[in-house]
Amino acid sequence: MDAMGVPGNLLPLVIILEVLGGAAIMIGWQTRIAAILFAGFSVMSAVLFHADFSDQNQMIHFMKNISITGGFLFLIVHGAGNYSLDSREKAHQR
């Protein structure tokens, strides 16, 4: 991260986001919020770390991150699904 001009002290925050956000999406808790954070993170990491389009490997990683963002946008629009904790919370509120 330091080599790309991003302060290294942000690394613990990135790790926390990836671990806790990934767990939240996996169990379907606060899925839309986690997906918004991950979509922003994926776009930022693509632009900051993989924007060297003259290097084919970096271009592949850039497109991978943009594709992952599309998956998170799907979760933002549609939610986690019927077997998620979010769905159970909705059922209990009715």
C-alpha positions, 0 to 999 in steps of 0.5 A: 500500500505504501508503494502506491501512495496509500498510508500503511496504517489503513491496512488494519481497517482494510483487514477488518472490513474484509473479515467482518464485511465478508462474514456479514455478507456470508450470513446475510446480515446487513447485506446491503450496507456491507455490499455498498462498502465492498463495492466502493472498496473494489472500485477504489482498489481497482483505480488505485492499484490496478490502473496501469493499463499498459500491463496486461496483468494489471488490466485483468486485475482491474477488470476483475475488481470491476466485475466484483463490484457488479456482484455487490451492486446486485446484492445492493439491489436485490438483498441477501435472499430468503435464507439470510438473517436480514430476511428473518428479521423482516419476517419477525417484524411483520 
